[in-house]
Amino acid sequence: MSQYYDNRDAAVTATADDWAGWVNDKFVQTCQIFRSFNLWLSCAI
């Protein structure tokens, strides 16, 4: 496995799909949690 620029051994991809009005609060909370750990998250509507 190739090494990353910061010597990690692996990478993780996180996605948050189906963002809708009825779960908006949970998606906002999820985004805030990821940001608090300085992690990337891709969202879909």
C-alpha positions as CSV (number, residue, x, y, z in Angstrom):
1,M,0.0,0.0,0.0
2,S,1.4,3.4,-0.9
3,Q,2.1,5.8,1.9
4,Y,0.2,9.0,2.3
5,Y,1.8,12.4,2.8
6,D,1.3,12.2,6.5
7,N,2.4,8.6,6.9
8,R,-1.1,7.1,7.3
9,D,-1.6,3.5,6.5
10,A,-5.2,3.8,5.3
11,A,-7.9,6.2,4.2
12,V,-11.6,6.3,4.9
13,T,-14.4,7.9,2.8
14,A,-17.5,9.1,4.7
15,T,-20.7,10.1,2.9
16,A,-24.0,11.4,4.2
17,D,-26.7,10.5,1.7
18,D,-30.4,11.4,1.4
19,W,-30.3,14.8,3.2
20,A,-34.0,15.7,3.6
21,G,-36.1,18.1,5.6
22,W,-37.3,15.4,8.0
23,V,-33.8,14.5,9.1
24,N,-32.2,18.0,8.7
25,D,-31.2,18.3,12.4
26,K,-29.4,15.0,12.4
27,F,-27.5,15.8,9.3
28,V,-26.4,19.2,10.7
29,Q,-25.3,17.4,13.9
30,T,-23.4,14.8,11.9
31,C,-21.6,17.6,9.9
32,Q,-20.7,19.4,13.1
33,I,-19.3,16.2,14.7
34,F,-17.1,15.5,11.6
35,R,-15.9,19.2,11.6
36,S,-15.1,19.0,15.3
37,F,-12.6,16.2,14.5
38,N,-11.3,18.0,11.4
39,L,-12.7,15.2,9.2
40,W,-14.0,15.5,5.6
41,L,-17.6,14.5,4.9
42,S,-19.4,14.6,1.6
43,C,-23.1,15.2,1.6
44,A,-25.9,14.5,-0.9
45,I,-29.4,15.8,-1.2
